[in-house]
Each structure stands twice: as C-alpha cells, then as structure tokens.
Amino acid sequence: MTGATPLLRDIFGFDAFRPGQEEIVSAVAEGQNVLAIMPTGGGKSLCFQLPALLRSGVTVVISPLIALMRDQVRALQEAGVAAGALTSGNTEEETEAVWQALEAGTLKLLYMAPERLAAGSSVAMLRRVGVTMIAVDEAHCVSQWGHDFRPDYLRIGALRKALGVPLAAFTATADAETRAEIVEKLFDGTPPRQFLHGFDRPNIHLAFAAKNGPRAQILAFAAARKAQAGIVYCGTRAKTETLAQALREAGHNACAYHGGMEADERRVVETRFAREDGLIVVATVAFGMGIDKPDIRWVAHADLPKSIEAYYQEIGRAGRDGAPAETL
C-alpha cells in the first residue's frame, strides 16, 4: 500500500498501524465496499481518513453528531488536511469556505450529518463536486431495532447507488442481526467485505457489586478515584441531577447530562468534558456516541444498561488511551 506509512506517520503521528487497521485501510483505499466492526478505541476514524488521502476526489463522511464532526475536522485541519463539515452548527463563513474548497477541488474529506441527505439538492451537489467514496461512522444507527436508530441513515443506501461509489461502514457494536440489517440497508443486500475484530479491551477492569445503596456505592467509588475523569450512567434524567449534586457536595467536579437539557447546555458539558481534567459527567444514554476523550479512567452504572450491547459501548468509552481503566 504505497504511501500509507508516510501519511500514517506525518499526518496522524503513528509509527505503526494498530492491530487490524492496515487490512481495512488497504481494502477501503482499493475501493472495496467494506463493513468494519471494531472495538471502541480501535482507531476506526483513521480507517476512512487515511484512505481518503490515498484516493482521488472527495470522501463524504456521514456522522451522527455535530460535536464529533467538528472535533475530527479540527484535528485534520491542524494536521494540514483539507477537511470541512456542512452542519447546522456552521457559521455562514464556515459554510462558504467549505463550498469554495469543494468547487475548487481542494477538499479531501467532507463531513455531513445524515439529515442533510433529506435535501434533494445534496445528491446533485455531491455528484458535481466529484465524490469518490462514502464513509459511514456509527453505522449501527441504520438499525431500526437499535437504541441509536436514526431514520435519515436509511437514505445512505440510496445515496451510494445514486453516486455509484464504494461505501465503507464502521461501528463498534453490531450483533449478527444488526450486521445483516446494515448490509441490507446500506449495501442493498450485496455483502461487502466484512472485518470483525475482537471486542476484548484488556486494559479495562470490570467490577460488579450487588446493588445496596447505589448512591453511597457510586460516591465511594468516585472518592477512591479523586480527580480522575469518569462517567456515571443513570436510568432517569432526575437521577443524573441528584447524583451530580451529591458528587459536587462530596467535593467532586461533576455535572449532569441528559436529553431534557437545552442543546446549548449539553454542548457546554461536552466541551468541558473534552477539555477539563477530572470532570465527572452523570448522564443518561444521551451522553453516548461521539464521546472522544482518550483518558476517561472509569465508568460506573447506577442502573442496569438497556442491553449487553449498550453496556459494552458505554464501558468502552473508558481507557481509549490504552492505560488502565475501571468500571462498576
């Protein structure tokens, strides 16, 4: 795969691929249709960003979260890559700059929310600017049986056919039923090349305790990990508020996060969590996809997760830097 190693080093700052990455990068760069199931922290984004730089034309990246798109675009731009995003969070100047780069043929990666595909003009625009590949992040959002279902993800398969370009889909969580649904909805039932990598995260220590006064148990768990970034998952919005307050009263830097908060309030928490050391976020499942903080040291559940899949995704947000992490 000529040219991949220098880009890996010079753009992304790695001397070598992580296990499983190189074969996926190679398949995507060759223009194969790909479905890659990789563990959280396994380096999924590099598996479509690097091939985009090896291929001609523009790669469109469909992602469900504005915050995640903006973070990835910012990191790529800082590394000297021509990347941009078209989202509802853009300023007019940002949108204009993206359009100009597209028209000039200089943009390599264009991030879009799936909702953008609802506009009929989007397909014509993407065809005109020379899109040569589609990458889909969090591909399990196409599954109508999953807790992260996004109806607009169902438009991606039609976009692939309209543009006639290869598609690479990525997710950290997909059982056999969800994988079959991804193949049906995104690849029109024609099996892509699939990569299924192990889900073992040996740096995460799993601990379980009988539920006996969960507030006191969470407070004791956090106290033993003072000043470490952590997430506490709760089953209700009200519990996130009361438990965050209890943690603050115990001397922790903690805040709540749930779907009932205003969008601006949620963005403030997301930004604080990304930038501050030692912040504890007490959240419902609304604090989920796109949490891209490498040094989360622990994740605790005050209530049972919705499923084993959800549990795996939630604890998988810890220890993405490879250092030891803990759960309760």
GIPECOR-V750606 format. One record per residue. RES is the residue in three letters. PHI is phi in degrees with one decimal (* if undefined). NEAR is the number of other C-alpha atoms within 10 Angstrom. Layout:
[[RES/PHI/NEAR] [RES/PHI/NEAR]]
//
This chain:
[[MET/*/12] [THR/-60.3/8] [GLY/91.9/10] [ALA/-71.2/17] [THR/-64.3/16] [PRO/-60.6/13] [LEU/-65.6/17] [LEU/-56.6/16] [ARG/-77.9/13] [ASP/-78.1/12] [ILE/-93.4/17] [PHE/-101.1/15] [GLY/78.9/11] [PHE/-113.9/13] [ASP/-82.8/12] [ALA/-150.6/11] [PHE/-71.6/17] [ARG/-75.2/10] [PRO/-54.3/10] [GLY/89.3/17] [GLN/-70.1/19] [GLU/-61.8/17] [GLU/-68.3/14] [ILE/-71.4/23] [VAL/-56.3/23] [SER/-62.7/18] [ALA/-64.1/17] [VAL/-66.7/28] [ALA/-63.3/24] [GLU/-76.3/14] [GLY/88.8/16] [GLN/-78.7/17] [ASN/-74.9/21] [VAL/-135.4/23] [LEU/-122.6/27] [ALA/-116.5/24] [ILE/-103.6/25] [MET/-127.0/21] [PRO/-65.6/20] [THR/-56.9/23] [GLY/81.4/19] [GLY/-88.3/22] [GLY/84.1/16] [LYS/-63.7/22] [SER/-60.9/15] [LEU/-62.0/17] [CYS/-72.5/25] [PHE/-115.3/26] [GLN/-69.6/23] [LEU/-65.4/21] [PRO/-59.4/22] [ALA/-60.1/24] [LEU/-78.2/20] [LEU/-84.3/19] [ARG/-98.1/16] [SER/-79.8/14] [GLY/77.9/19] [VAL/-102.8/24] [THR/-102.2/27] [VAL/-91.4/23] [VAL/-110.0/26] [ILE/-93.8/24] [SER/-137.2/23] [PRO/-84.6/24] [LEU/-127.2/17] [ILE/-61.1/20] [ALA/-60.1/18] [LEU/-66.4/16] [MET/-61.1/23] [ARG/-64.5/18] [ASP/-62.3/14] [GLN/-68.9/19] [VAL/-63.2/20] [ARG/-61.2/16] [ALA/-64.5/15] [LEU/-65.9/18] [GLN/-62.4/13] [GLU/-64.4/12] [ALA/-88.6/13] [GLY/90.1/11] [VAL/-93.4/18] [ALA/-78.5/19] [ALA/-132.4/24] [GLY/-155.4/27] [ALA/-133.1/25] [LEU/-111.5/20] [THR/-137.1/20] [SER/-68.5/12] [GLY/-87.9/12] [ASN/-70.0/13] [THR/-80.4/11] [GLU/-58.9/8] [GLU/-64.8/9] [GLU/-63.9/15] [THR/-62.7/16] [GLU/-62.1/13] [ALA/-63.7/14] [VAL/-65.4/19] [TRP/-60.7/18] [GLN/-63.0/13] [ALA/-65.9/16] [LEU/-64.4/25] [GLU/-64.6/14] [ALA/-79.7/10] [GLY/76.5/13] [THR/-101.3/15] [LEU/-77.9/20] [LYS/-104.0/22] [LEU/-128.9/27] [LEU/-117.5/23] [TYR/-89.8/24] [MET/-141.0/22] [ALA/-78.3/19] [PRO/-60.2/21] [GLU/-60.9/17] [ARG/-63.1/17] [LEU/-73.7/19] [ALA/-69.1/11] [ALA/-79.5/9] [GLY/-59.4/9] [SER/-71.7/10] [SER/-63.0/13] [VAL/-63.4/18] [ALA/-61.1/12] [MET/-63.8/14] [LEU/-66.0/19] [ARG/-67.1/14] [ARG/-67.4/12] [VAL/-87.9/17] [GLY/84.3/16] [VAL/-69.1/22] [THR/-119.1/20] [MET/-161.5/28] [ILE/-117.3/25] [ALA/-116.3/29] [VAL/-118.3/26] [ASP/-90.6/21] [GLU/54.3/23] [ALA/-62.7/29] [HIS/-65.0/27] [CYS/-64.8/24] [VAL/-80.1/26] [SER/-79.0/22] [GLN/-72.3/14] [TRP/-97.3/12] [GLY/-88.7/14] [HIS/-78.7/14] [ASP/-109.9/19] [PHE/-55.8/15] [ARG/-125.1/17] [PRO/-52.6/13] [ASP/-68.1/16] [TYR/-64.5/24] [LEU/-68.1/19] [ARG/-80.3/17] [ILE/-67.6/21] [GLY/-59.7/18] [ALA/-65.8/16] [LEU/-63.9/19] [ARG/-58.8/18] [LYS/-67.9/14] [ALA/-65.2/13] [LEU/-87.6/18] [GLY/64.6/13] [VAL/-121.9/16] [PRO/-67.8/20] [LEU/-129.7/27] [ALA/-120.3/28] [ALA/-112.4/27] [PHE/-131.3/22] [THR/-159.0/19] [ALA/-97.5/23] [THR/-142.3/19] [ALA/-162.9/23] [ASP/-76.3/11] [ALA/-59.6/8] [GLU/-64.9/10] [THR/-67.0/19] [ARG/-60.5/21] [ALA/-62.7/14] [GLU/-68.9/20] [ILE/-61.5/24] [VAL/-61.7/20] [GLU/-65.5/15] [LYS/-82.4/19] [LEU/-95.0/27] [PHE/-114.9/23] [ASP/57.0/15] [GLY/83.4/12] [THR/-87.6/11] [PRO/-58.9/15] [PRO/-80.7/19] [ARG/-73.2/14] [GLN/-108.1/16] [PHE/-123.1/16] [LEU/-118.8/13] [HIS/-99.8/15] [GLY/-56.9/11] [PHE/-102.5/15] [ASP/-70.8/10] [ARG/-120.3/19] [PRO/-63.2/12] [ASN/-81.8/15] [ILE/-97.7/22] [HIS/-91.9/14] [LEU/-91.7/13] [ALA/-129.7/9] [PHE/-131.8/9] [ALA/-138.8/8] [ALA/-60.9/7] [LYS/-73.9/10] [ASN/-146.2/8] [GLY/75.3/9] [PRO/-59.3/15] [ARG/-63.3/16] [ALA/-63.3/12] [GLN/-65.8/17] [ILE/-66.0/18] [LEU/-61.8/16] [ALA/-67.4/13] [PHE/-63.7/15] [ALA/-67.9/23] [ALA/-61.8/15] [ALA/-76.3/9] [ARG/-129.2/15] [LYS/-54.3/15] [ALA/69.6/16] [GLN/-101.8/18] [ALA/-68.4/24] [GLY/-150.0/27] [ILE/-127.3/28] [VAL/-114.1/25] [TYR/-97.4/26] [CYS/-123.9/22] [GLY/-83.5/16] [THR/-132.9/13] [ARG/-63.4/19] [ALA/-60.4/14] [LYS/-66.1/19] [THR/-61.0/23] [GLU/-67.4/18] [THR/-69.1/15] [LEU/-73.4/25] [ALA/-63.0/22] [GLN/-63.5/18] [ALA/-62.7/17] [LEU/-67.0/21] [ARG/-63.5/14] [GLU/-64.3/11] [ALA/-86.8/14] [GLY/96.0/12] [HIS/-93.7/20] [ASN/-87.3/20] [ALA/-141.3/25] [CYS/-148.1/22] [ALA/-94.5/25] [TYR/-151.5/24] [HIS/-159.5/21] [GLY/-67.7/13] [GLY/-82.3/11] [MET/-79.8/12] [GLU/-63.8/9] [ALA/-56.9/10] [ASP/-64.3/9] [GLU/-64.3/13] [ARG/-64.4/18] [ARG/-63.1/15] [VAL/-61.3/12] [VAL/-64.0/18] [GLU/-58.3/19] [THR/-66.6/11] [ARG/-60.2/14] [PHE/-63.9/23] [ALA/-68.4/18] [ARG/-104.4/11] [GLU/-92.4/11] [ASP/-88.4/15] [GLY/78.7/19] [LEU/-79.4/22] [ILE/-105.2/27] [VAL/-107.0/25] [VAL/-102.4/29] [ALA/-141.0/27] [THR/-86.5/24] [VAL/-65.4/20] [ALA/-60.1/14] [PHE/-90.1/20] [GLY/-135.9/15] [MET/-55.1/16] [GLY/88.7/18] [ILE/-74.4/17] [ASP/-120.0/20] [LYS/-101.1/17] [PRO/-72.8/15] [ASP/-107.5/21] [ILE/-71.7/29] [ARG/-92.4/23] [TRP/-156.0/27] [VAL/-134.9/26] [ALA/-123.5/22] [HIS/-115.0/22] [ALA/-80.4/20] [ASP/-135.7/15] [LEU/-64.2/12] [PRO/-65.4/17] [LYS/-70.6/11] [SER/-161.7/10] [ILE/-62.5/10] [GLU/-59.9/15] [ALA/-63.8/18] [TYR/-60.0/14] [TYR/-61.3/16] [GLN/-63.1/17] [GLU/-70.4/24] [ILE/-70.1/25] [GLY/-69.1/23] [ARG/-78.3/26] [ALA/-88.2/31] [GLY/64.5/25] [ARG/-71.3/22] [ASP/-83.9/15] [GLY/87.7/15] [ALA/-79.3/14] [PRO/-58.3/17] [ALA/-141.0/24] [GLU/-132.0/19] [THR/-134.5/21] [LEU/-143.8/17]]
//
